[in-house]
Amino acid sequence: MTIAARGNFFTHDWPELAGLVPENARLILDVGCRAGAFGARLKASHPRREVIGIETHAAAAEIAREHLNEVFVGPFEYTDLFYADGHFDCIVYSDALHRLAEPRQVLRRHRRMLAGDGVLLARVPNRNYVQRLKRSLHVEDGGETPPLQVLPDRDALHAFTREEIEALFFESGFEVETISPDNPEVLAQLHERPAKKIVLDRTHIDLRGLSDQQIADYFTPHFIVQARRRAEPAARRTVSAIIPVCNQVEVTRQFVDSLLDHTPELHEVIFIDNGSNDGTSQFFDHLLENWEAVVDSHERPEDAATLSRAETPGDTALRLISNSRNIGMPGALNQGLESATGQYVVVLHNDLLFTEGWLDGLLRCAENAPGAAIVGPVTNHATSMQADPQALYNDEEGMHDYADHVASEQDGEWLEVPAVSGFCMLIRRDALDDAGSFDERFGYGIFEDSDFCLRARNAGHRVYVASDTFVHHFGGLTFQALGIDMPALFKENEQKFQAKLQEPPAEQTPKPAPEPEEPKSHGLALVRDEPDEPESYESLLQALLERGREAAQAGDFDAAFEALIKAVEHAPTSPEANNDLAWVSFRRGLVEQAETHWKRAMQIEPANMPVKRNLADFYFSSERFADAITLYEELLINRAADFDVIDALGDAYLELHNYEGAVHAYELLDQSFTPGNANNPLATQTKQKLQLARKRQQECITV
């Protein structure tokens, strides 16, 4: 069996990490296990230990299987591990975090599997190490120069300072206990003969006046990090729920039952009866008179927060505001906001069914995602990026099973978005103070939520979807019962929203987004399909798509982004809209959002070849070559003579050091050129690549 010749890196047993694994740790997860030498070392010292490995390099993983209990092969970000919460005593990232596009996402997903008293260990590249700052250097200290390590991790996507390590682990739900250098012998030498100055070509770094630790960090290639799960905040958060209602009394009755069954964290519940005339008023009168008995009739955990009394003595947890007429969704919400006393407000529609832990899931995101101030869940029905096309259950039991699946598989995954839908929106108090009230120009509603999120973002707050939290949404029941023309209202309020965007801000100027670095691409492109004769719904979708495309072609990606966001909100199951939004998001540097929409487009229409090609090229540009290879190979099943895809497949194999695969792809491409094409630049380039792949294949060593 062969692996690429990279010294002993694939078979390193990381003694500096092995010594930190607790003696009583029996179940260990080794993320980035390579050929299994580290896990073998752990098992040799304690034969009863079980070590599970994850590795992206298939050849190394095959060797690791000879030493470990089980080895999973695939990208760290998307390899599903079906282990119970708290299963592992220790999780080790010996050679993984710096190779991840989204290290926070992986840390959050793995966090649930670490025992409450478990230990997380990681070997992390130091961004301030002089060999990373520049290769050409010498050290002036009046004595011998400390030896500098040759870096084996040249494929690293990230390197971190001490401060960045602490932030990374804190934001992922961990508390860092120690950050240690991996070369204490060099630091001892520096202590004996202190360096005064580092010279990087003509640039001098003066070390005088720096602390011993700051100086030492310049000579530390990697940090060894020891961390534990961070305890959830002990302080009780107060949350006010605001629910406007207009008729639909049976829907509201079902809503109240579901809310009380699944929401122990609430501080107060505020209903706004918006001119109901169907018995809703009588229902609320009964609820006010019997609130405490209603709460007691629902099974509650003994330590759950009570809904029958608010924090302030004398206040009741149930409040009712009654209007003689329907003043619209924004107006009713503003009435509720004036009455709310919680540290958080959660705005809710009454056509919802709740699931276990839904509010806690939103709160965890609000308290842990960077800058989070507004959070929404995923759902079965939404004209926004919160729609989950895989929510295909048939009854309430199926809904709860699916919600449990989402909570387990997406644990700790949060997606930053421009806006969330107002059917279920958690808002932090300071964001309310900064953004102000909901704009009542939007009448019955639609776009008041997007407008509020935009104002909050302009004030410096961030908006997230908690991808691990699911709530069922029936969708549009009140509008339907009132006979409101939804397409017409959507169009009317969209025009109001667009007009408002042209108005000068009242108090604050939106912060300009930084120019993203131009990402490398293998040819990402918009998907264009000629539409059939449009109906009103299709007409609006095509108008939004064309607006976005025209702006993108003109180089105005901000305007394109805003138009395509609206296209996806209008038609969340349109592969065309999701693809175009993904492409523009990619161009703006919103990598995670781009991937979300390409994957959604694939889920909606798995056979869409242009979308599949875009996602494959995205994976290639993100250096996730294994994912790219999978999609390139699927494309070739239907388009075996697509030479551009064959070339990209060879490039991906080459980047992944799979020289056998690269040689096969380049040979296939080389054979496609006729003698008359010998001088074709592509033919010449293919021959050069083929020679390189064959040379690298010969340099492989047998292990």
Beta strands, then each sheet from edge to edge (+ up, - down):
strand 1: 2-3
strand 2: 27-31
strand 3: 50-55
strand 4: 70-73
strand 5: 88-93
strand 6: 114-125
strand 7: 137-140
strand 8: 174-181
strand 9: 197-200
strand 10: 203-206
strand 11: 222-229
strand 12: 239-245
strand 13: 268-274
strand 14: 318-323
strand 15: 344-348
strand 16: 352-353
strand 17: 372-379
strand 18: 414-417
strand 19: 424-428
strand 20: 462-473
strand 21: 701-702
sheet 1: 1+ 21-
sheet 2: 4+ 3+ 2+ 5+ 6+ 11- 8+
sheet 3: 7+ 9- 10+
sheet 4: 14+ 13+ 12+ 15+ 19- 17+ 20+ 16-
sheet 5: 14+ 13+ 12+ 15+ 19- 17+ 20+ 18-
end
